[in-house]
Amino acid sequence: MARLTGKIAIVTGAARGMGAQIARRFVEEGASVALTDVLPEVEATARSIGPAATAFTHDVTDEARWEEIVAAVVAKHGRIDVLVNNAGILMFKDVLSTSTADLRRVLEVNAVGTFIGMRTVAPHMIRQRKGSIVNNSSCDGISPANSLVAYASSKFAVRGMTKVAALELGPYGIRVNSVHPGGINTAMVNPEQAPAEMVNQGMCWFPAQRVGDPVEAANCFVFLASDESSFCMGAEITVDGGLIAGHYYFGLPGAPAGVLPPARAPDQRPSK
């Protein structure tokens, strides 16, 4: 397991959930990782991963803090090979209930935070003529659902800026790609941390028929951070158990066997 040997990475939103698992998998594959998060638990997460992990408290909307963290990582390691913009927040409100302040808050963290990260790290990658930036979007950045106007807007923005950055930074040897998870068993999707077996009962909309483990998403980030993805630029990879492949007409051939048609309409899906 040495797909990231010697690589230096920054992973935002890494105190828990998907971000913590991404950082853990990176270290397992040989990388040194700076974990950042607004949550103080990021310190304990880094300690649990081991000496190759360091922690920084970090609000991704704070440009000055971005500069400080990047400078500290470069001072320690001499370079940055991988940036994972994972930090994000979720909000359930319909269009009419979403205030301008609500929208701005979600956009600031999910979209603007990602933009600042790319803009701060990219000059260092340009100087070394290589690097990988992986932006965590969402299935809602491809096919949104109701009550997610702020969240979906932010994740569509991440998807779009990823492609622009891929075009502009690709000639410098920098790969920029996005991952679009859906139905991953994290605090965002499963805030009460119910057992996976219980969560799976509501996953009839997913071809996988189960909730995803954070490591299954993290493995996609490992691939995009590694040299194995050397010709991937501007790609968007879904890790969603097949959620946005389409929808089932329950009761007709081809739907999951033994699953009763749900009460809600077939185009209504659980949040990603």
Secondary structure, 3 states (H helix, E strand, C coil): CCCCCCCEEEEECCCCHHHHHHHHHHHHCCCEEEEEECCCCHHHHHHHHCCCEEEEECCCCCHHHHHHHHHHHHHHHCCCCEEEECCCCCCCECCCCCCHHHHHHHHHHHHHHHHHHHHHHHHHHHHHCCEEEEEECCHHHCCCCCCEHHHHHHHHHHHHHHHHHHHHHHHHCEEEEEEEECCECCCCCCCCCCCHHHHHCCCCCCCCCCCECHHHHHHHHHHHHCHHHCCCCCCEEEECCCHHHCCCCCCCCCCCCCCCCCCCCCCCCCCC
